[in-house]
């Protein structure tokens, strides 16, 4: 029988009173070995993380796409993504793991904009030469995390982590596009509404209504930020979520169809085949 993908929750390898952890990649591998857990097996995470590579070379698979890891590569890992690490430990660096609420709760709108901007980026390259500039921020975060004084620890960690994110944004080799904050915020809200209502509707116009904006405006911001129409963005999101569900190997095509909001399994199969040229069953066999 094919092995199911585990849904990894924050507390799977963490025992912290605060939903935030700073850990080296080497320590993560050690903990997983002690728990007899293979990081190279695809797993779906139920929290956010930031993967920072300082030495070596490897690969990391995120939602069925392979990312090359080299010194100065930073990968924002988002909740619900499917991941797998290289089986061999060939890189050094650290992973910052956190529950989303730890960062977004009581955050200013400006800082939230910067956080979301970084987490809308699949990977960030700051360059090996810039790691020395990042080191003091990582050391501060590590020291705060290890400090046993719990007085306002969550607040200080929150501020230190946001400072780290600002520094990463400054050091980025490829200057990311900047978007007018209102349009970018509406785009993020569109993404959030999809995750909340995709079982109810697959019609992009319905999401424009939920956002209280015109469909033309929603189309415009999707084209500007994602280089896709609103409908194409929605279809791509549905396809990715379908692939994630299929890869978990827990559900039949019929169960996934209803889980995804398709009224008939045949409609789901047609939708999936339209974009992949394979059936859900064939895709599951391939992965």
Long-range contacts (C-beta under 8 A, 24 or more apart in sequence): 2-249, 2-284, 3-41, 3-249, 4-248, 4-249, 4-250, 5-41, 5-42, 5-43, 5-44, 5-82, 5-247, 5-248, 5-249, 5-250, 6-41, 6-43, 6-44, 7-43, 7-44, 7-45, 7-46, 7-248, 8-43, 8-44, 8-45, 8-46, 9-46, 9-47, 10-46, 10-47, 10-97, 10-98, 10-99, 13-37, 14-97, 17-150, 18-102, 18-153, 18-154, 18-157, 19-47, 19-98, 19-99, 19-101, 19-102, 20-96, 20-97, 20-98, 20-99, 20-102, 20-145, 20-154, 20-157, 20-158, 20-161, 21-96, 21-97, 21-98, 21-145, 22-94, 22-95, 22-96, 22-141, 22-142, 22-145, 23-94, 23-95, 23-97, 24-92, 24-93, 24-94, 24-95, 25-51, 25-89, 25-91, 25-92, 25-93, 25-94, 25-95, 26-89, 26-92, 28-95, 29-89, 38-87, 39-84, 39-85, 39-87, 40-84, 40-85, 40-86, 40-87, 41-84, 42-82, 42-83, 42-84, 42-247, 42-287, 43-82, 43-83, 43-84, 44-80, 44-81, 44-82, 44-83, 44-244, 44-248, 45-77, 45-79, 45-80, 45-81, 45-83, 46-79, 46-80, 47-79, 47-97, 47-98, 47-99, 47-100, 48-76, 48-77, 48-78, 48-79, 48-97, 48-98, 48-99, 48-100, 48-103, 48-119, 49-76, 49-77, 49-95, 49-96, 49-97, 49-98, 50-74, 50-75, 50-76, 50-77, 50-95, 50-96, 50-165, 51-75, 51-77, 51-93, 51-95, 52-93, 52-94, 52-95, 52-96, 52-134, 52-138, 53-91, 53-92, 53-93, 54-91, 54-92, 54-93, 54-94, 54-131, 55-91, 55-92, 55-93, 56-90, 56-91, 56-92, 57-90, 57-91, 58-85, 58-86, 58-88, 58-90, 58-91, 59-86, 60-84, 60-85, 60-86, 62-122, 63-240, 63-243, 63-244, 64-243, 64-247, 64-287, 67-122, 67-123, 70-128, 71-128, 71-131, 72-125, 72-126, 72-127, 72-128, 72-129, 72-130, 72-131, 72-173, 73-123, 73-124, 73-125, 74-123, 74-124, 74-125, 74-126, 74-168, 75-122, 75-123, 75-124, 76-118, 76-119, 76-121, 76-122, 76-123, 76-124, 78-119, 80-195, 80-244, 81-244, 82-244, 82-247, 94-138, 94-142, 96-141, 96-161, 96-164, 98-161, 102-154, 102-158, 103-158, 103-161, 103-162, 107-162, 109-181, 111-162, 113-181, 113-184, 113-185, 114-162, 114-165, 114-166, 114-169, 115-162, 115-165, 116-184, 116-185, 116-188, 117-169, 117-176, 117-179, 117-184, 118-165, 118-168, 118-169, 120-188, 120-225, 121-176, 124-168, 124-172, 124-174, 125-172, 125-173, 125-174, 126-168, 126-171, 126-172, 126-173, 127-171, 127-173, 130-171, 130-173, 133-167, 133-171, 134-164, 134-167, 134-168, 134-171, 137-163, 137-164, 137-167, 138-164, 177-225, 179-224, 179-225, 183-221, 183-224, 183-225, 184-221, 184-225, 186-211, 186-213, 186-217, 186-218, 186-221, 187-221, 187-222, 187-225, 187-226, 190-218, 190-221, 190-222, 190-230, 190-233, 191-237, 194-234, 194-237, 198-237, 198-238, 198-241, 198-260, 198-261, 199-259, 199-260, 199-261, 200-261, 201-261, 202-234, 202-235, 202-238, 202-261, 202-262, 204-229, 204-230, 204-231, 204-233, 204-234, 207-234, 235-271, 235-275, 238-271, 239-271, 239-272, 239-275, 239-276, 242-268, 242-271, 242-272, 242-280, 243-283, 246-280, 246-283, 246-284, 246-287, 247-284, 247-287, 249-284, 253-279, 253-280, 253-281, 256-280
